[in-house]
Amino acid sequence: MISYCVGLDVSKATVDVGFFPANIPQFQVSNDPAGFARLIACLNEFEVERVLLEATGGYERALLSALRLGGLNAVRVNPRRARDYAKSQGRIAKTDKIDAQMLAKFAKGFEDLPQIEPNQDRDELGELIKLRGNLVKSRDSDKRRIKQTTCATAVSTYADHIDYLNGQIKALDKAIKKASNVLDEEKARRLRSVKGIGVIMCGTLMALLPELGTVPGRKISALAGLAPYNNDSGKKNGPRSIEGGRHAVRGVTYMSTWSMVRHDPEVKAEYQALRDRGKLPKVAIVACMRKLLVRLNAMLRDGKEWREQESQASAA
């Protein structure tokens, strides 16, 4: 029996489906539960090795979950990787059908990574984290706008809206803490026991970096976009740099690490040692961020408390 790889080009309303080998006609389904059911029923008629789809601002999440719950090996890929692959094949034109077919071809040589099983509690926690982030952005925008107006009515309206948003954000903080405990109370407790890690970083790590504690340290760094990559060619030894990864995880880790640099003597000493060796502030803080995630990963993996893990790291 022929084994197929499937590419899905997801938009807000529709999903275009392509196959590799391309001896099955392409078709389109709606991006809703009825369309998912039709797609899964169709794919179950064939021997499907892998299903590949791009991240499309969240429009792919329900489909990805449905495919995995349906027993299919569904993988989500960064759109830039998919586009780079298309360009490497000499494909410049871009349509939904072309993209679906190219994703199917890309899926054939795609390296399988350990997949995280769908989890409704984790998805709900992720939605709360995303909602809080949107409210914080809206509040901060109003804080900027209130300084740019002299209209008393506008100032009053902005101030009222800021107060309202602050109340909503506080309520969400409580909801995020509760949702983190529902997802994994022991894991949440261990993370929040670390000085510098609050409710929001804990929730973000649990929702958006569920691999934490289950993969090697270098892998967790790469997933967060904190692994340094070489930039060498011939006799040139370029500076290493970080790239890719999960932006939201990197953002909260950045803020928490700065807090630890200011208030934790050991982390402050590590940061200062890097600065004394001539490292730029951003390079030094990224190194501390990477070390923090690696230690957190080891703490959860080994089932140790933070201080025990910290002492073990210092001894090593």
C-alpha positions as CSV (number, residue, x, y, z in Angstrom):
1,M,0.0,0.0,0.0
2,I,1.2,3.5,-0.9
3,S,2.1,5.7,2.1
4,Y,1.1,9.3,1.7
5,C,2.1,12.6,3.2
6,V,-0.5,15.3,3.4
7,G,-0.1,19.1,3.3
8,L,-2.8,21.4,4.7
9,D,-2.9,25.1,3.8
10,V,-5.1,26.6,6.5
11,S,-7.0,29.9,6.2
12,K,-9.7,31.5,8.3
13,A,-12.6,29.8,6.5
14,T,-11.1,26.9,4.5
15,V,-8.4,24.2,4.5
16,D,-6.8,23.1,1.2
17,V,-5.5,19.5,1.1
18,G,-2.6,18.2,-1.0
19,F,-1.0,14.8,-1.2
20,F,2.4,13.4,-1.9
21,P,2.7,11.3,-4.1
22,A,0.3,13.6,-6.0
23,N,-1.9,10.9,-7.5
24,I,-4.9,11.9,-5.3
25,P,-6.8,15.0,-6.4
26,Q,-6.6,18.0,-4.2
27,F,-9.7,19.2,-2.4
28,Q,-10.9,21.7,0.1
29,V,-12.8,21.5,3.3
30,S,-14.2,24.1,5.6
31,N,-12.2,25.2,8.7
32,D,-14.8,24.1,11.2
33,P,-15.8,20.8,13.0
34,A,-17.8,19.6,10.0
35,G,-14.8,20.1,7.7
36,F,-12.5,18.4,10.2
37,A,-14.7,15.3,10.3
38,R,-14.8,15.2,6.5
39,L,-11.0,15.5,6.2
40,I,-10.3,12.9,8.9
41,A,-12.8,10.4,7.3
42,C,-11.0,10.9,3.9
43,L,-7.5,10.5,5.3
44,N,-8.5,7.3,7.1
45,E,-9.1,5.8,3.8
46,F,-5.4,5.9,3.0
47,E,-2.1,5.0,4.6
48,V,-1.1,8.5,5.9
49,E,2.5,8.8,7.2
50,R,2.4,12.4,8.2
51,V,0.2,15.5,8.0
52,L,1.9,18.9,7.9
53,L,0.3,22.3,8.4
54,E,1.6,25.8,9.0
55,A,1.0,28.0,12.0
56,T,-1.5,30.6,10.8
57,G,-2.1,32.9,13.8
58,G,-4.3,30.4,15.6
59,Y,-6.7,29.4,12.8
60,E,-4.9,26.0,12.7
61,R,-5.2,25.1,16.4
62,A,-8.6,23.4,16.4
63,L,-7.7,21.5,13.3
64,L,-4.4,20.3,14.7
65,S,-6.1,19.1,17.9
66,A,-8.8,17.3,15.9
67,L,-6.2,15.5,13.7
68,R,-4.2,14.3,16.7
69,L,-7.3,13.2,18.6
70,G,-8.2,11.3,15.4
71,G,-5.0,9.4,15.6
72,L,-3.1,11.1,12.8
73,N,0.6,12.1,13.0
74,A,-0.1,15.9,12.6
75,V,2.8,18.3,12.8
76,R,2.7,22.1,12.8
77,V,5.6,24.0,11.2
78,N,6.8,27.6,11.2
79,P,5.6,29.3,8.0
80,R,9.1,30.6,7.3
81,R,10.4,27.1,7.2
82,A,7.7,26.1,4.7
83,R,8.4,29.1,2.5
84,D,12.1,28.6,2.6
85,Y,11.5,25.0,1.5
86,A,9.3,26.2,-1.4
87,K,12.0,28.6,-2.5
88,S,14.6,25.9,-2.4
89,Q,12.5,23.9,-4.8
90,G,12.4,26.9,-7.2
91,R,8.7,27.6,-6.4
92,I,8.0,31.3,-6.4
93,A,4.3,31.3,-7.1
94,K,2.0,31.1,-4.1
95,T,-1.6,30.0,-4.0
96,D,-3.5,27.9,-1.5
97,K,-3.4,24.8,-3.8
98,I,0.3,25.3,-4.5
99,D,1.1,25.7,-0.8
100,A,-0.9,22.6,0.2
101,Q,1.0,20.5,-2.4
102,M,4.3,21.9,-1.4
103,L,3.6,21.2,2.3
104,A,2.8,17.6,1.4
105,K,6.1,17.3,-0.4
106,F,7.9,19.0,2.5
107,A,6.3,16.5,4.9
108,K,7.9,13.6,3.2
109,G,11.4,14.6,4.4
110,F,10.3,16.3,7.6
111,E,12.0,15.0,10.7
112,D,9.5,13.7,13.3
113,L,9.8,15.3,16.7
114,P,8.2,14.1,19.9
115,Q,4.6,15.3,19.9
116,I,2.8,16.7,22.9
117,E,-0.6,15.1,23.4
118,P,-3.6,17.4,23.2
119,N,-4.8,18.6,26.6
120,Q,-7.9,20.7,27.1
121,D,-6.7,22.1,30.4
122,R,-3.4,23.2,28.8
123,D,-5.2,24.8,25.9
124,E,-7.5,26.8,28.3
125,L,-4.5,28.0,30.3
126,G,-2.8,29.1,27.0
127,E,-6.0,31.1,26.1
128,L,-5.9,32.8,29.5
129,I,-2.2,33.7,29.0
130,K,-2.9,35.1,25.5
131,L,-6.0,37.1,26.8
132,R,-3.9,38.6,29.6
133,G,-1.2,39.6,27.1
134,N,-3.7,41.3,24.9
135,L,-5.2,43.2,27.8
136,V,-1.8,44.4,29.0
137,K,-1.0,45.6,25.5
138,S,-4.3,47.5,25.4
139,R,-3.7,49.0,28.8
140,D,-0.2,50.1,27.9
141,S,-1.4,51.7,24.7
142,D,-4.0,53.7,26.7
143,K,-1.2,54.8,29.1
144,R,0.7,56.2,26.1
145,R,-2.4,57.8,24.6
146,I,-3.4,59.5,27.8
147,K,0.0,61.4,27.8
148,Q,-0.6,62.6,24.2
149,T,-4.0,64.3,24.7
150,T,-5.1,67.5,26.4
151,C,-8.8,66.8,26.1
152,A,-10.3,66.3,29.6
153,T,-13.0,63.9,28.3
154,A,-10.4,61.8,26.5
155,V,-8.2,61.8,29.6
156,S,-11.1,60.7,31.8
157,T,-12.2,58.0,29.4
158,Y,-8.7,56.6,29.1
159,A,-8.2,56.6,32.9
160,D,-11.5,54.7,33.4
161,H,-10.5,52.2,30.7
162,I,-7.1,51.7,32.3
163,D,-8.8,51.1,35.7
164,Y,-11.2,48.6,34.1
165,L,-8.3,46.8,32.4
166,N,-6.3,46.6,35.6
167,G,-9.2,44.9,37.3
168,Q,-9.6,42.4,34.5
169,I,-5.8,41.7,34.6
170,K,-5.9,41.1,38.3
171,A,-8.9,38.7,37.8
172,L,-7.0,36.9,35.1
173,D,-3.9,36.5,37.3
174,K,-6.1,34.5,39.8
175,A,-7.7,32.5,37.0
176,I,-4.2,31.7,35.5
177,K,-3.0,30.5,38.9
178,K,-6.0,28.3,39.3
179,A,-5.8,26.9,35.8
180,S,-2.0,26.1,36.3
181,N,-2.9,24.1,39.5
182,V,-5.7,22.3,37.6
183,L,-3.3,21.3,34.8
184,D,-0.5,20.1,37.2
185,E,-0.5,21.3,40.8
186,E,2.9,19.8,41.7
187,K,4.6,21.2,38.6
188,A,3.1,24.6,39.3
189,R,4.2,24.6,42.9
190,R,7.8,23.7,42.0
191,L,8.0,26.5,39.4
192,R,6.5,29.2,41.6
193,S,8.9,28.2,44.4
194,V,11.7,29.7,42.4
195,K,12.4,33.3,43.4
196,G,11.7,35.4,40.4
197,I,9.1,33.1,38.8
198,G,5.6,34.3,39.4
199,V,2.1,33.2,38.3
200,I,2.5,34.5,34.7
201,M,5.8,32.9,33.9
202,C,4.7,29.7,35.6
203,G,1.5,29.6,33.5
204,T,3.3,30.5,30.3
205,L,5.9,27.8,30.7
206,M,3.2,25.2,31.5
207,A,1.0,26.2,28.6
208,L,3.5,27.1,25.9
209,L,6.5,25.0,26.9
210,P,5.0,21.7,28.0
211,E,8.2,19.9,27.0
212,L,9.9,21.4,30.1
213,G,11.2,18.6,32.2
214,T,10.9,15.9,29.5
215,V,13.7,16.8,27.0
216,P,17.5,17.5,27.2
217,G,18.6,20.9,28.3
218,R,19.9,21.9,24.9
219,K,16.6,21.0,23.3
220,I,14.6,23.1,25.8
221,S,16.9,26.0,25.0
222,A,16.2,25.6,21.3
223,L,12.5,25.3,21.8
224,A,12.5,28.7,23.6
225,G,14.8,30.2,21.0
226,L,17.7,30.6,23.3
227,A,20.2,28.1,21.8
228,P,23.2,29.8,20.3
229,Y,23.9,28.9,16.6
230,N,27.2,29.1,14.9
231,N,27.9,31.5,12.0
232,D,31.1,30.1,10.6
233,S,32.3,29.8,7.0
234,G,35.8,29.0,5.9
235,K,38.2,31.0,8.0
236,K,35.5,33.2,9.3
237,N,34.3,32.6,12.9
238,G,31.2,34.8,13.2
239,P,29.4,35.5,16.4
240,R,26.9,33.0,17.6
241,S,23.3,34.1,17.7
242,I,19.9,32.9,18.8
243,E,17.0,32.5,16.4
244,G,13.4,31.1,16.2
245,G,11.8,29.5,19.1
246,R,8.7,30.4,21.1
247,H,8.5,34.2,21.4
248,A,6.1,34.3,24.4
249,V,8.3,31.9,26.4
250,R,11.4,33.9,25.6
251,G,9.6,37.2,26.6
252,V,8.6,36.1,30.1
253,T,11.9,34.4,30.7
254,Y,13.7,37.6,29.8
255,M,11.6,39.6,32.4
256,S,12.0,37.0,35.1
257,T,15.7,36.7,34.6
258,W,16.2,40.5,34.9
259,S,14.3,40.3,38.2
260,M,16.6,37.5,39.4
261,V,19.7,39.4,38.3
262,R,18.5,42.3,40.5
263,H,17.4,40.3,43.5
264,D,19.1,36.9,43.5
265,P,22.8,37.2,44.6
266,E,23.9,34.1,42.7
267,V,22.2,35.0,39.4
268,K,23.5,38.6,39.8
269,A,27.1,37.2,40.3
270,E,26.7,35.0,37.1
271,Y,25.5,38.0,35.1
272,Q,28.3,40.2,36.4
273,A,30.9,37.6,35.7
274,L,29.8,37.5,32.1
275,R,29.9,41.3,31.9
276,D,33.4,41.3,33.4
277,R,34.6,39.0,30.7
278,G,33.5,41.6,28.1
279,K,30.1,40.3,27.2
280,L,27.5,42.8,26.1
281,P,24.5,43.2,28.4
282,K,22.1,41.5,26.0
283,V,24.5,38.6,25.5
284,A,25.0,38.2,29.2
285,I,21.2,38.2,30.0
286,V,20.5,35.7,27.2
287,A,23.1,33.4,28.7
288,C,21.5,33.7,32.1
289,M,18.1,33.1,30.5
290,R,19.4,29.9,28.9
291,K,20.9,28.7,32.2
292,L,17.7,29.4,34.1
293,L,15.6,27.3,31.6
294,V,18.1,24.5,31.7
295,R,18.0,24.4,35.5
296,L,14.2,24.5,35.6
297,N,14.2,21.7,33.1
298,A,16.5,19.6,35.2
299,M,14.6,20.4,38.4
300,L,11.3,19.1,36.9
301,R,13.0,16.2,35.3
302,D,14.7,15.0,38.4
303,G,11.9,15.8,40.8
304,K,14.1,18.1,43.0
305,E,13.4,21.3,44.7
306,W,15.0,24.5,43.3
307,R,17.7,24.9,45.9
308,E,18.7,21.3,45.7
309,Q,19.0,21.6,41.9
310,E,20.8,24.9,42.2
311,S,23.4,23.4,44.7
312,Q,23.9,20.4,42.4
313,A,24.5,22.8,39.4
314,S,27.0,24.9,41.4
315,A,28.9,21.7,42.6
316,A,29.2,20.6,39.0
